């Protein structure tokens, strides 16, 4: 079936086919814009959930499904990048680069150590798996045994709390 036929007869199976066909394309668009693999993975999920919710808005007469999907992916990726930039996400030092050279003062190193104590055990585990060990959100989900949404929540809340403690 064509993409347009799948959208006209949309159900969970047909939607699964569309995801299989286009998840890599959406990931590529998101990654090129955000320059972050974890953000791109999250955007794939958000874009497809939005497509599912707004499927009734798809109009075959206005264009094909692929272009509609790409427009959603591009717009959501730009929005996410702007949100990350406003939070100084791209101007921070990644956790894996925190060493005596990037944090030259004892007080700063102590603040990081103390900041970790303010995190819940799940937030700390998510930061360690994703930030230090380099796992993707999907891989951390398997290790932690929670849903992708829960692990993403632990990770980003942990990052936010660490930034609050450090600033």
C-alpha positions in Angstrom: 0.0 0.0 0.0 1.1 3.6 -0.6 1.7 5.9 2.2 -1.4 7.9 1.3 -3.5 4.7 1.4 -2.1 3.8 4.8 -3.0 7.3 6.1 -6.5 7.0 4.7 -7.0 3.6 6.3 -5.0 4.5 9.4 -5.0 1.9 12.2 -2.2 0.7 14.5 -0.8 -1.8 11.9 -0.8 0.7 9.1 0.8 3.3 11.4 3.5 0.8 12.3 4.3 0.3 8.7 4.7 4.1 8.3 7.0 4.2 11.3 9.1 1.4 9.9 9.4 3.2 6.5 10.3 6.6 7.9 11.8 6.5 11.3 15.3 6.6 9.9 14.4 9.6 7.8 12.9 11.5 10.8 15.9 10.6 12.9 18.3 11.9 10.3 16.5 15.2 10.0 16.3 15.6 13.8 20.0 14.6 14.3 21.2 17.0 11.6 19.4 19.9 13.3 19.9 19.1 17.0 23.4 17.5 16.6 22.5 15.2 19.5 21.6 11.5 19.2 19.4 11.3 22.3 17.5 14.4 21.3 17.0 13.0 17.8 15.6 9.7 19.2 13.2 11.6 21.4 12.1 13.7 18.4 11.3 10.6 16.3 8.9 9.5 19.0 7.3 13.0 19.3 7.0 13.5 15.6 5.2 10.2 15.1 2.9 10.7 18.1 2.0 14.1 16.7 1.3 12.5 13.3 -0.9 9.9 14.9 -2.9 12.5 16.8 -3.2 14.8 13.8 -3.8 12.1 11.1 -7.2 13.6 10.3 -5.4 16.8 9.1 -3.6 14.9 6.4 -4.9 15.9 3.0 -3.7 13.9 0.0 -4.8 16.7 -2.4 -2.3 19.1 -0.8 0.7 16.8 -1.1 2.1 13.4 -0.3 2.7 11.9 3.2 6.5 11.9 3.0 6.6 15.7 2.5 4.0 16.2 5.3 6.1 14.0 7.7 9.4 15.7 6.8 7.8 19.2 7.4 6.7 18.0 10.9 10.2 16.5 11.6 11.9 19.7 10.5 9.7 22.1 12.4 9.8 20.1 15.6 13.5 19.7 15.4 14.1 23.4 14.9 11.8 24.1 17.9 13.6 21.6 20.0 17.0 23.1 19.0 15.8 26.6 19.9 14.6 25.3 23.3 17.9 23.6 24.0 19.8 26.7 23.0 17.7 28.9 25.3 18.7 26.6 28.1 22.4 26.8 27.2 22.4 23.0 26.3 25.0 23.5 23.6 27.3 25.7 25.6 27.9 23.3 28.5 30.7 20.9 29.1 29.5 17.2 28.7 29.7 15.2 31.9 32.2 12.8 30.3 34.6 15.8 29.9 34.5 16.8 33.6 37.9 16.4 34.9 40.5 18.4 36.8 41.2 20.5 33.6 37.6 21.5 32.9 36.9 22.1 36.6 40.1 23.5 37.9 38.9 24.6 41.3 38.3 22.3 44.2 35.1 24.0 45.1 33.6 23.3 41.6 34.6 19.6 41.8 33.0 19.5 45.2 29.8 21.1 43.9 29.5 18.5 41.2 30.0 15.7 43.8 27.5 17.3 46.1 25.1 18.0 43.2 24.9 14.2 42.5 23.7 13.7 46.0 20.6 15.9 45.2 19.5 13.6 42.5 17.2 10.6 43.0 18.8 7.2 42.4 17.0 6.9 39.1 18.2 10.3 37.9 21.7 9.5 38.9 21.6 6.1 37.1 20.2 7.7 34.0 22.9 10.4 34.0 25.6 7.7 34.5 24.3 5.4 31.8 23.7 8.1 29.2 26.2 10.8 30.1 29.1 8.8 31.3 28.8 5.4 29.6 27.4 6.9 26.4 24.3 4.7 26.1 21.4 5.9 24.0 18.0 6.5 25.6 16.8 3.2 24.2 19.8 1.3 25.6 19.4 2.9 29.0 15.7 2.0 29.0 16.6 -1.7 28.7 19.2 -1.4 31.5 17.0 0.5 33.9 13.8 -1.5 33.1 11.6 1.6 32.7 9.7 3.0 29.7 11.5 5.3 27.3 9.5 8.3 28.5 10.4 7.6 32.1 14.1 7.3 31.4 14.0 10.4 29.3 12.3 12.2 32.2 14.9 10.9 34.8 17.8 12.0 32.5 16.6 15.5 31.7 15.3 16.2 35.2 18.7 15.1 36.5 20.5 17.3 34.1 18.3 20.3 35.0 18.9 19.7 38.7 22.7 19.4 38.2 22.7 22.7 36.3 20.7 24.4 39.1 23.1 23.1 41.7 26.2 24.2 39.6 24.9 27.7 38.9 
